[in-house]
Amino acid sequence: MVMTVQSLRSAIPGGIVALALGLGFVKMLAALSGYGDIPLLNRSVTLLLCIGWGVATGGIVMRLQQIVRNGMALLIATEPDPSQLAQTYEDNLKAIAQAMAGDDGVPLKKRRYRLNLYPKSFTGAEAVTWLVRHHKGTRVEATRLGEALLERNYLHSVVDLPFQDSDALYQFETQALTPVPDADAGVNPPSVEKDVQGDAS
């Protein structure tokens, strides 16, 4: 059976502790049989016990560090990332934003912030509550989805803040929510220039 370096390393602390315990047992037998203290044996046992406990403690610390590293890696891997979440919801993101802005969506009100009035605005907390209610997720997941909607310009912060589950105010981007005309339909939308000329005449 071939012994790997890792298995050899893990066997060393146990071997040293076993050797120290064996020498301790010999020392105890020597004391019981009347031979008294054997100075060389005392020093050997003490030295081996110190080495054994040092190696064993080092092994435990290394194992704990590995557990913590693995736990942190798992947390990072399972923490939703806004760009990944946006990619997952890419096909449905616009539909979600349109539902949020619809009649049964997030309540839109005229709100005041720093002496300015913002029509058709909503708070981050209201958006998170709506997303939790309609998409059966947690508030953390709903906040990540709000970040994805902000990242894709379906909504914006009135004071240029990231999306938060708080009283921060947001508004929908009406241009992003407007349906895009079908290129195959052959109907071109009227240009702004024509509308302006029509109003002038």
Beta strands, then each sheet from edge to edge (+ up, - down):
strand 1: 109-113
strand 2: 116-123
strand 3: 155-157
strand 4: 169-172
sheet 1: 1+ 2- 4+ 3-
end
